[in-house]
Amino acid sequence: MDALERLRALCLALPETTERLSHGEPTWFVRGKKTFVMFADHHHDDRLAFWCAAPPGVQEEMVAEDPERFFRPPYVGHRGWLGVYLDVPDVDWAEIAEIVTDAYRRIAPQSLAARLP
């Protein structure tokens, strides 16, 4: 399974999530309205990644901890969104699942977020 398929499966497993193209890239929405994850297939550089909503302070912490895997994405980085590279060796898909779930919790209404374990 390639990176897009794995990311898609993680996003679409969350309650009331939909996918559609936004700015030419697959993007996932809660209830078809609010974006929580955006795929980035060499959109602004030569890297494969995704951008996602993140709790306050997480972007800075993750980028400082491991700039080879995390970055501040263009356009949404100033709002605290996190960029995650998917073209690194040994992608930790369990960690990616946690990051995606946290992004969902950040954007989803409380009634939907409460449905998560």
NORTAUR-V155139 format. One line per field, one symbol per residue. ss: DSSP state (a for helix, b for strand, c for the rest). phi: phi as a letter, one per 20 degrees, with the letter a starting at -180 (. if undefined). psi: psi as a letter, one per 20 degrees, with the letter a starting at -180 (. if undefined). Layout:
BEGIN
ss = ???
phi = ???
psi = ???
END
This chain:
BEGIN
ss = ccaaaaaaaaaaccccbbbbbbccbbbbbbcccbbbbbbbbccccccbbbbbcccccaaaaaaaaccccbbcccccaaaccbbbbcccccccaaaaaaaaaaaaaaaccaaaacccc
phi = .egffffgfffffegldccbfblncgcdcelmddfcbcfcelfcbeddbcdbfbfgnfgffffffbffdcbeffmdffenfddcfddeflgefffgffffffffgfdffgffgfeef
psi = prgggggggggiiqplprqrppkjqpqpqpkjgpphppqnnkgiakqpaqqqqqqpigggggghgmihhqroqqgihijjqppopjkqqlpnhgggggggghgghhhqqhhghiiq.
END
